[in-house]
Amino acid sequence: MIPRPRQAVILAGGMGKRMRPLTATCPKHMLAVHGRPFLEYVLEMLREQGFERVLLLLGYLPDLTSNYVGDRAECLVTPADWETGLRLRHALPRLEERFLLMYCDNYWPMRFLRMWQSYLEAGEPLAQMTVYSNSDGYSRSNLAVDETGFVTRYDHTRESAGLNGVDIGYLILRRQALAGLTEENAPFEKQLYPLWAAERQLAAFTTPHRYYSVGSPDRLPLTETFFARAKTIIVDRDGVLNRRPAPGDYVRSWREWQWLDGAREGLRALKEAGYRVLVASNQAGIARGMVLQQNLAIIDRRMKHEAEAAGGRIEAAYYCPHGWDQGCDCRKPKAGMLYEAQRDYHLDLTRTWFVGDDPRDAEAAEAAGCRYAEVSEGRSLAQVAAAILEQTEREAYREWLSVY
């Protein structure tokens, strides 16, 4: 098997005109977000994902970036008015056979090995881009992906019909893919994406996890919230908080609710540690006519009230009301509820725990990139919460040591 790429190349030369006046004296990737330059988060993620070499393609106010990164990255400086096509053409001698290409103003919590596996399964095309599914209309789509997972059309204007995704960068590229670059001062996307799509050489790695950006002023508040990284844990309901009904049965009213030992104590410990708790639960009884929506609302309200009375708090609950065979995206083991919570609370799911009691919960956590912990007959939520809090404290200490 071919080795995975270890080089990341970041396009970071633009003047950030849409971000004026913030970028009048500072490149957009160096803007402070929650107390750190945006670029720092990107470099940190690349290191965590196993990238050993970073090449920054700079143009506008390059010294601010090069002085900051020091020996953590190579810097190649070209004129500030060059478009990305010329920058990449000029960088060709420094590019490895396969590498990751990124935009400097987008952050998406990458799990590179999953992307790499998708690339191999697609037949090692010239390029694989990461595509935001955009089902929530978060941005204007600029490309079309077919049912086989390949990009069939790229529209820089975002105006044509049938577009169903957003290019967020994070491209796995073969160096030979850039052979078509000309000396025209134009974006590489306009030059090469149509060619790759026509040759069926542009695969799509599609994600429902939002990306965050310093590319436009309206995105800054969301990006600030995202990087605040509010501590959040998502938990399943039946079997984690309350006693799980028999197979094929459901909690139909509050009279049938039974708190599990340690559940309320676990919620209290999480709240005291500053964690926000969300619930994500399959409730197929609604589709089967065995649970009424109004009764589910009453159960939800009483659950939250009693959790709070015990010193805990449940911020919100997500329920999948669909049947087993309805083909929805929210029923676990699919991760739709976790992605809905991500969008509502601007979570980084790769830093979020999901606590369940069933293999479907574990599968949903893996699909979304969450860390997973399990409640079982001999292990209550209180015990799971204590283990998570202890592990998180150890990891925070190791991170502190690495910085200082």
Number of C-alpha atoms within 10 A of each C-alpha: 4 7 7 17 20 17 20 24 26 23 20 30 28 21 20 21 14 13 18 14 10 14 18 13 13 19 25 29 25 20 19 15 21 14 10 12 16 24 24 16 13 21 18 11 17 22 14 13 14 14 19 14 16 22 20 23 23 25 23 23 19 21 13 13 21 18 9 14 16 10 10 14 18 16 22 18 20 18 15 16 13 19 19 20 23 20 25 20 16 15 17 13 9 13 16 16 12 21 23 26 21 22 19 26 24 19 22 19 17 20 14 19 12 11 20 18 12 17 21 14 10 18 10 19 20 20 26 29 25 22 28 24 21 19 11 10 11 13 13 14 26 21 22 24 24 12 7 9 16 21 26 21 21 24 17 14 9 14 11 14 11 12 19 18 26 25 20 20 22 25 24 28 23 20 17 12 17 18 11 13 17 14 9 12 14 16 17 20 16 13 16 20 21 18 17 22 19 13 12 15 22 29 29 27 25 19 18 19 24 21 20 22 24 26 18 14 12 11 12 16 13 15 20 19 16 19 18 14 15 17 17 22 22 26 26 24 23 23 21 25 26 19 16 18 15 8 6 8 12 18 22 18 15 15 8 13 19 14 18 18 17 18 23 24 20 22 25 23 20 25 19 13 12 12 21 19 21 20 22 28 20 22 23 21 22 20 16 13 9 15 19 15 15 10 15 19 12 14 19 18 15 14 20 18 14 15 21 16 12 13 16 24 23 23 12 14 19 21 19 20 19 19 16 15 8 9 10 14 14 22 25 24 18 20 23 21 23 28 22 18 19 19 17 9 15 23 24 23 22 15 16 22 20 28 26 27 19 17 12 15 25 20 17 23 27 17 15 22 23 23 16 20 20 20 22 14 10 6 13 22 28 20 17 19 24 15 13 17 16 12 12 12 12 12 12 12 12 11 11 10 9 8 7 5
